Amino acid sequence: MVRLDEPAATPATPAREEPAPSGSRLPRRPRLRRRTAANAGRSFTLTFIGVVLLAAFLSPLARSALVSIKSPDQVSQASSPVWPADPKVIDYQGKSLTVYAVPLDGGERDLALLTKGRASSTFVDPQDLAAAPITWVGSWRSLTPVWTFAPQLSNYTDVWDQVNFPRLLLNTILIALISMLGVLVSCTLVAYAFARFRFPGRNLVFMLVIATIFLPSAVTLIPTYTIFVKIGWVGTWLPLLVPAFFANAYDVFLLRQYLMTIPREMDEAAAIDGAGPFRTLVSVILPQAWPVIIAVGIFHFVYSWNDFLLPTIYLVGHEDLVPLSVGLAHLSGLHNAQNPGMIQAGTMLTILIPIAFFLLFQRMFVRGIVITGVEK
């Protein structure tokens, strides 16, 4: 029942949105789009610069790889293409004729030079050797030869045989691995002492160790050589291996900075369980320090692999003990003018193992370098 004294219900009206205060600002999408476009442009610019710098850095390596499969004749010709190639040659009546690009009839034709002349030369068509020879007016020396793709893989086999490459490779691997082991063991122990032990004058001693980085190696070269001569080590690997077991400032610094990022609470927990300093190093510290250990190992491995000065000084006259760097330098002095491709082939073979070593551990290597830079 409806009561007459009650007012009739009015339909609900939608709520009106109150206008935004005059002080507030609505987001502007055009500005957001401009900011996104600016960030994209900046990212593209940085990527482009990085690619250009990387290409410039790798260009010598690419050139060495290309020269290593070129013939000596191609390397000596300035007009030869960048890729490995040989002039195209055909057999005509028992003669080997070089094919040139000859301007003829408003275009260019590939013709084989039959008779050379100062004012005119005679050519034959490689596509139709039975046709009459073609006389072309002009100097044949101004013509460009036609090149065909012809990699000279024999450069690699030649350098492998001429310098006793397997023996040099074995010498280099042994020197690099033994010295790397010495650096890792000695530098880890020294860095662990600086990072974890408290003793009087620790900071002063550490500063003195770091100061040796600025000492030029040429200053200590003659005194060190004199000592090794007196003890009879010249002519052996000992001057190259023994100093690696006495640490160096650069690797000690890298290891020490990384070890300081490991919480000391872990050392205290190991001490509560009865572990001594050496057991703590082996069971607690080293499992967490693999990135920096691998980084230091790669640094020294590449340094020892490329070292030329010290093996030249201490192993002179002992051809059966020299590493690849000395062996290739000797080969370069004999054959560089005759066959540069063979020298570059030896270079490419030499860098394969360091590159593979780096690619295998690159992730942990980068991690070790990045975390080492953390300030503690």
Contacts in CASP RR format, 6 or more apart in sequence:
PFRMAT RR
TARGET T0000
AUTHOR 0000-0000-0000
METHOD contacts of the structure
MODEL  1
MVRLDEPAATPATPAREEPAPSGSRLPRRPRLRRRTAANAGRSFTLTFIG
VVLLAAFLSPLARSALVSIKSPDQVSQASSPVWPADPKVIDYQGKSLTVY
AVPLDGGERDLALLTKGRASSTFVDPQDLAAAPITWVGSWRSLTPVWTFA
PQLSNYTDVWDQVNFPRLLLNTILIALISMLGVLVSCTLVAYAFARFRFP
GRNLVFMLVIATIFLPSAVTLIPTYTIFVKIGWVGTWLPLLVPAFFANAY
DVFLLRQYLMTIPREMDEAAAIDGAGPFRTLVSVILPQAWPVIIAVGIFH
FVYSWNDFLLPTIYLVGHEDLVPLSVGLAHLSGLHNAQNPGMIQAGTMLT
ILIPIAFFLLFQRMFVRGIVITGVEK
20 26 0 8 1.000
61 351 0 8 1.000
64 344 0 8 1.000
64 347 0 8 1.000
64 348 0 8 1.000
65 344 0 8 1.000
65 348 0 8 1.000
66 82 0 8 1.000
66 83 0 8 1.000
66 84 0 8 1.000
67 75 0 8 1.000
67 340 0 8 1.000
67 341 0 8 1.000
67 344 0 8 1.000
68 155 0 8 1.000
68 156 0 8 1.000
68 341 0 8 1.000
68 344 0 8 1.000
68 345 0 8 1.000
68 346 0 8 1.000
68 347 0 8 1.000
68 348 0 8 1.000
69 84 0 8 1.000
69 151 0 8 1.000
69 152 0 8 1.000
69 153 0 8 1.000
69 155 0 8 1.000
69 341 0 8 1.000
69 345 0 8 1.000
70 80 0 8 1.000
70 84 0 8 1.000
70 152 0 8 1.000
70 341 0 8 1.000
71 84 0 8 1.000
71 86 0 8 1.000
71 150 0 8 1.000
71 152 0 8 1.000
72 338 0 8 1.000
72 339 0 8 1.000
72 340 0 8 1.000
72 341 0 8 1.000
73 86 0 8 1.000
73 87 0 8 1.000
74 80 0 8 1.000
74 84 0 8 1.000
74 85 0 8 1.000
74 86 0 8 1.000
75 340 0 8 1.000
75 341 0 8 1.000
79 144 0 8 1.000
79 145 0 8 1.000
80 147 0 8 1.000
81 147 0 8 1.000
83 149 0 8 1.000
84 149 0 8 1.000
84 150 0 8 1.000
84 151 0 8 1.000
84 152 0 8 1.000
85 147 0 8 1.000
85 148 0 8 1.000
85 149 0 8 1.000
85 150 0 8 1.000
86 147 0 8 1.000
86 148 0 8 1.000
86 150 0 8 1.000
87 98 0 8 1.000
87 99 0 8 1.000
87 145 0 8 1.000
87 146 0 8 1.000
87 147 0 8 1.000
87 148 0 8 1.000
88 98 0 8 1.000
88 99 0 8 1.000
88 110 0 8 1.000
88 145 0 8 1.000
88 146 0 8 1.000
88 147 0 8 1.000
88 148 0 8 1.000
89 96 0 8 1.000
89 97 0 8 1.000
89 98 0 8 1.000
89 99 0 8 1.000
90 96 0 8 1.000
90 97 0 8 1.000
90 99 0 8 1.000
90 112 0 8 1.000
90 126 0 8 1.000
90 129 0 8 1.000
91 97 0 8 1.000
92 112 0 8 1.000
92 114 0 8 1.000
92 124 0 8 1.000
92 129 0 8 1.000
97 112 0 8 1.000
97 113 0 8 1.000
97 114 0 8 1.000
97 124 0 8 1.000
98 112 0 8 1.000
98 113 0 8 1.000
98 145 0 8 1.000
99 110 0 8 1.000
99 111 0 8 1.000
99 112 0 8 1.000
99 113 0 8 1.000
99 126 0 8 1.000
99 145 0 8 1.000
99 146 0 8 1.000
100 110 0 8 1.000
100 111 0 8 1.000
100 112 0 8 1.000
100 113 0 8 1.000
100 123 0 8 1.000
100 140 0 8 1.000
100 143 0 8 1.000
100 144 0 8 1.000
100 145 0 8 1.000
100 146 0 8 1.000
101 108 0 8 1.000
101 109 0 8 1.000
101 110 0 8 1.000
101 143 0 8 1.000
101 144 0 8 1.000
101 145 0 8 1.000
101 146 0 8 1.000
102 108 0 8 1.000
102 109 0 8 1.000
102 110 0 8 1.000
102 111 0 8 1.000
102 123 0 8 1.000
102 136 0 8 1.000
102 143 0 8 1.000
104 111 0 8 1.000
104 134 0 8 1.000
104 136 0 8 1.000
109 125 0 8 1.000
110 126 0 8 1.000
110 146 0 8 1.000
111 123 0 8 1.000
111 124 0 8 1.000
111 125 0 8 1.000
111 126 0 8 1.000
111 134 0 8 1.000
111 136 0 8 1.000
112 123 0 8 1.000
112 124 0 8 1.000
112 125 0 8 1.000
112 126 0 8 1.000
113 121 0 8 1.000
113 122 0 8 1.000
113 123 0 8 1.000
113 140 0 8 1.000
113 143 0 8 1.000
114 121 0 8 1.000
114 122 0 8 1.000
114 123 0 8 1.000
114 124 0 8 1.000
114 133 0 8 1.000
115 121 0 8 1.000
115 122 0 8 1.000
115 133 0 8 1.000
116 140 0 8 1.000
117 139 0 8 1.000
117 140 0 8 1.000
118 139 0 8 1.000
119 137 0 8 1.000
119 138 0 8 1.000
119 139 0 8 1.000
120 135 0 8 1.000
120 136 0 8 1.000
120 137 0 8 1.000
120 138 0 8 1.000
121 135 0 8 1.000
121 136 0 8 1.000
121 138 0 8 1.000
121 140 0 8 1.000
122 133 0 8 1.000
122 134 0 8 1.000
122 135 0 8 1.000
122 136 0 8 1.000
123 133 0 8 1.000
123 134 0 8 1.000
123 135 0 8 1.000
123 136 0 8 1.000
124 131 0 8 1.000
124 133 0 8 1.000
124 134 0 8 1.000
125 131 0 8 1.000
125 134 0 8 1.000
152 341 0 8 1.000
155 339 0 8 1.000
155 341 0 8 1.000
155 342 0 8 1.000
155 344 0 8 1.000
155 345 0 8 1.000
156 345 0 8 1.000
156 346 0 8 1.000
156 348 0 8 1.000
156 349 0 8 1.000
158 339 0 8 1.000
158 342 0 8 1.000
158 345 0 8 1.000
159 165 0 8 1.000
159 331 0 8 1.000
159 342 0 8 1.000
159 343 0 8 1.000
159 345 0 8 1.000
159 346 0 8 1.000
159 349 0 8 1.000
160 166 0 8 1.000
160 349 0 8 1.000
162 331 0 8 1.000
162 335 0 8 1.000
162 342 0 8 1.000
163 327 0 8 1.000
163 328 0 8 1.000
163 330 0 8 1.000
163 331 0 8 1.000
165 324 0 8 1.000
165 346 0 8 1.000
165 349 0 8 1.000
167 320 0 8 1.000
168 322 0 8 1.000
168 323 0 8 1.000
168 324 0 8 1.000
168 327 0 8 1.000
168 328 0 8 1.000
169 324 0 8 1.000
171 321 0 8 1.000
171 322 0 8 1.000
171 323 0 8 1.000
171 324 0 8 1.000
172 305 0 8 1.000
172 323 0 8 1.000
172 324 0 8 1.000
172 325 0 8 1.000
173 353 0 8 1.000
174 237 0 8 1.000
175 237 0 8 1.000
175 240 0 8 1.000
175 241 0 8 1.000
175 304 0 8 1.000
175 311 0 8 1.000
175 323 0 8 1.000
176 301 0 8 1.000
176 304 0 8 1.000
176 305 0 8 1.000
177 301 0 8 1.000
178 237 0 8 1.000
178 241 0 8 1.000
178 244 0 8 1.000
179 240 0 8 1.000
179 241 0 8 1.000
179 244 0 8 1.000
179 300 0 8 1.000
179 304 0 8 1.000
180 244 0 8 1.000
180 297 0 8 1.000
180 300 0 8 1.000
180 301 0 8 1.000
180 304 0 8 1.000
181 244 0 8 1.000
182 241 0 8 1.000
182 244 0 8 1.000
182 245 0 8 1.000
183 244 0 8 1.000
183 245 0 8 1.000
183 247 0 8 1.000
183 248 0 8 1.000
183 251 0 8 1.000
183 296 0 8 1.000
183 297 0 8 1.000
183 300 0 8 1.000
184 293 0 8 1.000
184 296 0 8 1.000
184 297 0 8 1.000
184 300 0 8 1.000
185 245 0 8 1.000
186 244 0 8 1.000
186 245 0 8 1.000
186 246 0 8 1.000
186 247 0 8 1.000
187 247 0 8 1.000
187 248 0 8 1.000
187 251 0 8 1.000
187 252 0 8 1.000
187 255 0 8 1.000
187 296 0 8 1.000
188 255 0 8 1.000
188 281 0 8 1.000
188 286 0 8 1.000
188 289 0 8 1.000
188 293 0 8 1.000
189 247 0 8 1.000
190 209 0 8 1.000
190 247 0 8 1.000
190 252 0 8 1.000
190 255 0 8 1.000
190 256 0 8 1.000
191 251 0 8 1.000
191 252 0 8 1.000
191 253 0 8 1.000
191 254 0 8 1.000
191 255 0 8 1.000
191 256 0 8 1.000
191 259 0 8 1.000
192 255 0 8 1.000
192 259 0 8 1.000
192 281 0 8 1.000
192 285 0 8 1.000
194 202 0 8 1.000
194 205 0 8 1.000
194 206 0 8 1.000
194 252 0 8 1.000
194 256 0 8 1.000
195 255 0 8 1.000
195 256 0 8 1.000
195 259 0 8 1.000
195 260 0 8 1.000
196 259 0 8 1.000
196 264 0 8 1.000
196 267 0 8 1.000
196 277 0 8 1.000
196 285 0 8 1.000
197 277 0 8 1.000
206 256 0 8 1.000
209 249 0 8 1.000
209 252 0 8 1.000
209 253 0 8 1.000
210 249 0 8 1.000
210 253 0 8 1.000
211 249 0 8 1.000
212 249 0 8 1.000
213 249 0 8 1.000
213 250 0 8 1.000
213 253 0 8 1.000
221 313 0 8 1.000
224 239 0 8 1.000
225 234 0 8 1.000
225 313 0 8 1.000
225 314 0 8 1.000
228 234 0 8 1.000
228 238 0 8 1.000
228 239 0 8 1.000
228 314 0 8 1.000
233 239 0 8 1.000
233 242 0 8 1.000
233 314 0 8 1.000
234 314 0 8 1.000
235 314 0 8 1.000
235 315 0 8 1.000
235 316 0 8 1.000
235 317 0 8 1.000
235 318 0 8 1.000
235 321 0 8 1.000
236 314 0 8 1.000
236 321 0 8 1.000
237 315 0 8 1.000
237 321 0 8 1.000
239 310 0 8 1.000
239 314 0 8 1.000
240 304 0 8 1.000
240 307 0 8 1.000
240 310 0 8 1.000
240 311 0 8 1.000
240 314 0 8 1.000
244 300 0 8 1.000
244 304 0 8 1.000
251 296 0 8 1.000
251 299 0 8 1.000
251 300 0 8 1.000
254 292 0 8 1.000
254 295 0 8 1.000
254 296 0 8 1.000
254 372 0 8 1.000
255 289 0 8 1.000
255 292 0 8 1.000
255 293 0 8 1.000
255 296 0 8 1.000
257 372 0 8 1.000
257 373 0 8 1.000
257 374 0 8 1.000
257 376 0 8 1.000
258 289 0 8 1.000
258 291 0 8 1.000
258 292 0 8 1.000
258 368 0 8 1.000
258 371 0 8 1.000
258 372 0 8 1.000
259 285 0 8 1.000
259 289 0 8 1.000
259 292 0 8 1.000
260 376 0 8 1.000
261 371 0 8 1.000
261 374 0 8 1.000
261 376 0 8 1.000
262 285 0 8 1.000
262 288 0 8 1.000
262 289 0 8 1.000
266 284 0 8 1.000
267 280 0 8 1.000
267 284 0 8 1.000
267 285 0 8 1.000
270 276 0 8 1.000
270 279 0 8 1.000
270 280 0 8 1.000
270 283 0 8 1.000
270 284 0 8 1.000
271 280 0 8 1.000
275 283 0 8 1.000
275 284 0 8 1.000
286 293 0 8 1.000
290 364 0 8 1.000
291 364 0 8 1.000
291 365 0 8 1.000
291 367 0 8 1.000
291 368 0 8 1.000
291 371 0 8 1.000
292 368 0 8 1.000
292 371 0 8 1.000
292 372 0 8 1.000
294 361 0 8 1.000
294 364 0 8 1.000
294 365 0 8 1.000
294 368 0 8 1.000
295 364 0 8 1.000
295 365 0 8 1.000
295 368 0 8 1.000
295 369 0 8 1.000
295 372 0 8 1.000
298 357 0 8 1.000
298 358 0 8 1.000
298 361 0 8 1.000
298 365 0 8 1.000
301 354 0 8 1.000
301 357 0 8 1.000
302 354 0 8 1.000
302 357 0 8 1.000
302 358 0 8 1.000
305 323 0 8 1.000
305 324 0 8 1.000
305 325 0 8 1.000
305 350 0 8 1.000
305 353 0 8 1.000
305 354 0 8 1.000
306 325 0 8 1.000
306 354 0 8 1.000
307 323 0 8 1.000
307 325 0 8 1.000
308 325 0 8 1.000
308 326 0 8 1.000
308 329 0 8 1.000
311 322 0 8 1.000
311 323 0 8 1.000
311 325 0 8 1.000
311 326 0 8 1.000
312 326 0 8 1.000
312 329 0 8 1.000
315 321 0 8 1.000
315 322 0 8 1.000
315 326 0 8 1.000
324 350 0 8 1.000
325 350 0 8 1.000
328 343 0 8 1.000
328 346 0 8 1.000
328 347 0 8 1.000
328 350 0 8 1.000
331 342 0 8 1.000
331 343 0 8 1.000
331 346 0 8 1.000
332 343 0 8 1.000
335 342 0 8 1.000
335 343 0 8 1.000
336 343 0 8 1.000
358 365 0 8 1.000
END
